[in-house]
């Protein structure tokens, strides 16, 4: 069982950081259909999301790395997680065991697997700002989406604006203006081998652990 406590200060700081499938940079409203714990080979911990937009498009493998193997926080990811908790009105989240369908590379099939999920983050209206990224790997262009910010889908206020009780939101439009159509990432082949559980051609950011900022 894993527990995270919301950090309002990091939630505010996260606003200024920029770090069918959704493949276009922009602001989307919808809900998370999956929020599961992800543990890297290094021992770092994160939460992997599947997001379904209101129009039915899906973005998978959106991962926030929130803690190092020793339990210390990764401020960037933890700040975004705290921002999401502000948006959803949560102070604490706790993982619970659940069975989901997961890609099994040995059999080449989706099979039931027991994982830890954060149910309080799932199936609730939420806004997500996503940045498209590309990387060349083995002669193919792989596309992935990265979480930039969360916002309230009702009035487009960010976590900082909600905590400050700002009535006229401005932060989201500024962040949208700062998005690029595509961010090109450098290729380092040794680090691009998918970890166990990755589906083929799912997008380079799905399980690439060089995204962990340490």
N, C-alpha and C positions, 0 to 999 in steps of 0.2 A: 504494500500500500504506500502511495506517495502523496504528500500533502504540500500545497503551495499557498503561501499567504500573500495577499495583494500588497503591492508597494505603490502607493499613489504618486510618490515623487518620481519613480522611474517611469510610471505611466505617462506623466507629463513630458519627461525628457525624451521619450520615444518619438514624439511628434516631429522632431526635427531631423529624423534619420530616414534616408532613403537606402540601404542595403538594398452532343457536341461538346469540346474542351474549351476552357477559357484560355485564350492565347494572345490577348491584347491588353496592354497596360491600361489601367483605369480603375474607377470606383465601382464596386458591385454590391448589391444588396441580395441577401439570401439567408442561408443557414448552414451550419456545419452538420453534416450527416455522420461524421466520424471525428473523434478527438482522442487519439490513442497515445499511450506512452511509447517513446522510442528511445532505446539505449544504444549508443554508438559503440564501436569496437574499442574506443578509448575509455569507455565507461561514462562519458558525458550523457546527460539525460535531456530529453526534449519531448515535445508534443507534436505529433503529426496529424494534420487536419485534412479532411476531404470537405470541400465547399461546394454547395449547389446553389447557383444563382436563381433569382426569381424567374428567369427565362428558361431555366432547365439546364443551362450549361454548367459544366463541372470542372473544378480544379482539384487535382489530387496531389498528395505528397507535399503539402505545404507544412514545412517543419520549422518550429521555433526551438532552438537549443537554449535551454534555460539554466542548466547547472553543470559544472565540471564533475569529474569522477569523485572528487573529494567533497562534493556537496556545496561548494562555493558558487555564488550566482554568476551568470553571464549577463551583464547588465542590459545589453541590447535585447536579447530574447526575453529576459525576464520583464523588462520594461514593456515590451509589446504584450506579453501575457497579462501583465497587470492592467494594461489599457483595455484589453478585451474583458477582463473581469469587471472593470468599472462600467463598461458599456452594458454588460449583462446584469449588473447589480449584485455582483458576488464579492464576498470578502475572502473566502477560502474555497478551494476545490480539492477534491480527494479522488484518487483513482479507485476503480473497482474492477474485478475480473469480469470479462465478457467473452463470448465466442463470436468471431467475425470470419468472413471469407478472406483468405490471404493467399498471395501467389506463392506456390511451392516450386522452386526452380528445378528440383530433382524430378518431379513428375510432369512439370509443364502444365499444371492445372491450378485453379483456385480451389483451395481446400479449407475446411473449418480450422481455426486456430484460436487458442485461448490467449487473450492479451489483457492489458490493463487499459481501461478507458475512463475519460473524464466526462461522465454523462451530463454534468451541469453546464458544460460548454456546448452541448449538442441540441439541435432542433429548436433553436431560439433565433428570432430575427436579429440579424447583425449586418453591418456594413464592413467591407474589406477593400482596402486599396492595394492593388497588385501591380508589380513591375515585371514585365516580360524580360527573360534572359535567354541567351543562346550560347551554345558551346559546340565546337566541332569535335567529334569523337568517332574514330574509325571510319572517316569519310562521310559521316552523316551529321546533319545539323540537328541538335537536340534542343528542344524548347522547354522551359520551365517557368513557373510563376513564383515570385517571392513576395511575402507579406511585407508591406511598407507601413501600414497603419490600420487601425480599426475605427469605426465611427458608428454613431447611433443612426439606424436607417430611418427613424421617424423625423429627425430634424437636422441630420448630418453634422451634429456636434461630435467633436473628438473627446477623449477621456479628460484631457486637461480643461476643456471648455465646460464639460459637465461638472467637474470638481470645483471649478471657479464660478459655476452658475452663470456662465456667459449666455446671453440670450440670442445674440446675432453671430452665428458661426462664421469663421473666416479661415481657420487652419486648413480644413480639408481642401478648399479651392486652391490654396497656396501649394499644398503638397501635390495635387493633381497637376498643376502647372509645371512642377519640377520633374514629373515623370518623363522618361524617354521612351520612344517607341520600342527600342530594344537595347539591352545592355549586353555587350559581348564579354564573355568570360574566358580567361586563358585556359588552355587545355593542359592538364598534367595527367598523362595516361595512367600512371601507376596509382593515382588516387581515384580514378574513375571507375574501377571495377565495382559493380553494384554489390552491396552487402546482401546477406542472405535475406530472401523475402522480396527482393525487387522484381517487379514484372518487367519483361523485355520491352525496350524502347519506350519506357514510361516517362523519360525526361531526366536530364542529367542531375537536376537538383533534388531528385526524389530521395536518394540515399547517399549522396556524395558527402563524405564527412570532412572534406577540406573546407566545407562551408562553416564548420565550427570555428569561432574566432579565438583559437588559442593553439 
